[in-house]
Amino acid sequence: MSTRVWLAGSGMTSFGAHTALSVKNLCAQAFDEATKDAGCRPQDIQAAYFGNSAQGALEGQHSIRGQVALRSLGLGGLPVVNVENACASGSTALHLAVNHIRSGAADIVLAIGVEKMVGGDKAKSLALFDGGWDVHTREANIRTLAGSWFDPAEVLAGDQRRSVFMDLYAMMARHHMEHYGTTQLQLAMVAEKNHFHSTFNPLAQFQRALSIEEILAAPAISGPLTLPMCAALSDGASAVILASDEGLRRLRGSKPLAVLASVLRSGSDRDPRDFDRHICRLAANSAYDQAGIGPQEMDVAEVHDAASFGEIIQTECLGFCPPGEGGALAQSGQTR
């Protein structure tokens, strides 16, 4: 891994309900921004990694999603790898693109991620998340959820359309509350902070700050999670142009950033109290070792928050606070 990798340019669409735009349209917008930022022409790109999870299930575009979406951008004939890896599809595309350059196989590589989930049959969109566990052991999964931290009958009652994905986050949140004293107020403070931050980002899906009181009073999705604590369905795309030292010399962008580390892991069986074997903990430690820096040197962190509890556990796993203190960290204002 001696070849250096540079992020030469990036681009992103706004996120939200883009009912008039297709996957192709969203890709085109992000790609155009990234190539302008990098000073890159389509013919400069030697390979592409295309991250997407939903198009196959929602539109029936299986197998060749990336080839179809990227050909209209002048990228026909390239090696294109389709990446479907749940919530990590886009970042996995980035990881593979980094390693493509590290291997010496190319000097300029595109990584792009896109999802179009709004519109059409909402129940069908929510059903995507039912594949976020082993579908062959569904009954056993539900029995696990029915332990001391979760009562499926409480949140599955009624006829509202819902995602079991949020039930899983609720289960993890309850476990954390039981063992560490994390509170629903702290979960709300994460959501309040993120909605506040969104008001400074013209590309964010939500543009209005919410108060703690509004968040706590919002409809319950899966206790203790209320609606503003849970990510919404969305449409959007982002793209990055990566380059080696040689590739960078062929581009005309002015502000490349060095990629110091990129690590990919998958989950494993563990006791939920075994914090040191948490997937994010292991990945973060590997990334810090690879980059030669530690959590104390971070100025900005963008962490997964499909539910506000996700941010709490990830800040712990990333080493920004000890295990069990992610809620207190959010409440202190240090992540604001």
Secondary structure by P-SEA (a helix, b strand, c coil): ccbbbbccccccccccccccccaaaaaaaaaaaaaaaaccccccccbbbbbbccccccccccccaaaaacccccccccbbbbbbcccaaaaaaaaaaaaaaaaccccbbbbbbbbbcccccaaaaaacccccccccaaaaaaaaaacccccccccccccccccaaaaaaaaaaaaaaacccccaaaaaaaaaaaaaaaaacccccccccccaaaaaacccccccccccccccccccbbbbbbbcaaaaaaccccbbbbbcbbbbbbbcccccccccccaaaaaaaaaaaaaccccccccbbbbbcccaaaaaaaaaaaccccccaaaaaaaacccc
